[in-house]
C-alpha cells in the first residue's frame, strides 16, 4: 500500500513540475504548436500571439488580448523562440 501511495505522489509531483516549467506556444506565422521549457515558472501552459503577423498595434487590442500578447512576448519572442 505504501508503494502505491509513493508512486501516486511521484506521478503527481512530476506532472505538476512539468506543468509549471514547460509550455506550448503556437507559432504566430505558421500556426504550429511547439513544446518549450520556460525561463521562469508559470502556471500558464499555452501561449499564442493575438497580433500574429498583422500590422495591428498592441494598443488596439482588448485588455485580455494585450495580456496574452505580453505573455507571448515575454516567454516566446524575448527568448528567441518564434523567429
Order of alpha helices (4+ residues) and beta strands (2+ residues): alpha-beta-beta-beta-alpha
